[in-house]
Each structure stands twice: as structure tokens, then as C-alpha cells.
């Protein structure tokens, strides 16, 4: 069975609109993929420091980071469930990627440039945004960050499923926007 990595950064837990959007898509994909889930809100991941940077330079990395890097490198698909947060996604997502961006696991170099080592072909970002910021807007940096990371690690195409302007919608409009985005995500999941 093919492997799907789910990176969950839904900080509001069960109250998360992003999780409401993501879970039906994940459930649909679970019929075709073996899922490994990283719930970043439960992992107590700390930013890299001068100490952890020195450890990394000496080849010492946290075991969880090495395991996650290997899992990501072997994944067929990756789904990231993360709300819009300060023009991107919660910082814990970036910190997670910093820890698992490991030389000779997710990428290497060929003497001239970095080369990705991941076998993933598609990445799906599932997100909700309170503000009226559609995907591709200059104020929305999550998609462009993941596209850049995809080029470094060789992750393939980045697809974004988003519902936006939720904070300025009536309860009925909010429900309609989440339902429409869920339908769109389920259609993408068919060929994901």
C-alpha cells in the first residue's frame, strides 16, 4: 500500500475549521494509503538553537526528526493541515520542516546544487483563512513556501485546498464555504 504522511498543525484541536475541512479528505485517502500522522501540537517541537545547530553539524539530531525525515523521504504523498497564521501557517510547521530537512535523507548535493531525495509526487495543503485572502495572493505565503520546499526536497506538485474569508462570513456562509472546499478537496483526493 502507498504511504501518505499527514502533518497536522491544527492548533485549535477539535474546534479547528481546518481540521473540519481536512478530516473528510484524510478519511477518503485512508482507503488507498497507509497513513503516518504527525500531530505537531502534541510534539513539543522547539526551534533550532545554536546548541541544536552545533549538534546537527556534528551529526547529532533528535531521533524523532531522523525518523520523520526518513518517513517523509519514503512517502508517496504528503498532506499538511494547517490554518492560515500570520500570512503563512503556524510557526511549528516551519520548525518541523527545519528539523527534518536533513542532508542525505530529504536532500543532498551533486557538487553544483542541492538535489531532492524524496519520492513524493504530490503535496496537498489543506487550510482555512479568516481573512479574504485567496490562494496565490501575495499575502498568502504558505503555498509558495511549500513550493520552494518541494523544489529542494523533490516533493512534486503542491495543491492547495482552502476556504477563506471565514471570519467575515455569517454562520451559514461559513458552513457553505467549508462544504465547498471539502467537496473540492475530495475531488482532488480522487487523483491524489
Secondary structure as GFF3:
##gff-version 3
##sequence-region A 1 192
A	DSSP	beta_strand	2	8	.	.	.	ID=ss1
A	DSSP	three_ten_helix	13	15	.	.	.	ID=ss2
A	DSSP	alpha_helix	17	29	.	.	.	ID=ss3
A	DSSP	beta_strand	33	39	.	.	.	ID=ss4
A	DSSP	three_ten_helix	40	42	.	.	.	ID=ss5
A	DSSP	alpha_helix	50	57	.	.	.	ID=ss6
A	DSSP	alpha_helix	63	74	.	.	.	ID=ss7
A	DSSP	beta_strand	77	81	.	.	.	ID=ss8
A	DSSP	beta_strand	84	85	.	.	.	ID=ss9
A	DSSP	beta_strand	88	89	.	.	.	ID=ss10
A	DSSP	alpha_helix	91	100	.	.	.	ID=ss11
A	DSSP	beta_strand	107	109	.	.	.	ID=ss12
A	DSSP	beta_strand	114	116	.	.	.	ID=ss13
A	DSSP	beta_strand	122	128	.	.	.	ID=ss14
A	DSSP	alpha_helix	142	153	.	.	.	ID=ss15
A	DSSP	beta_strand	157	163	.	.	.	ID=ss16
A	DSSP	three_ten_helix	166	168	.	.	.	ID=ss17
A	DSSP	alpha_helix	171	190	.	.	.	ID=ss18
###
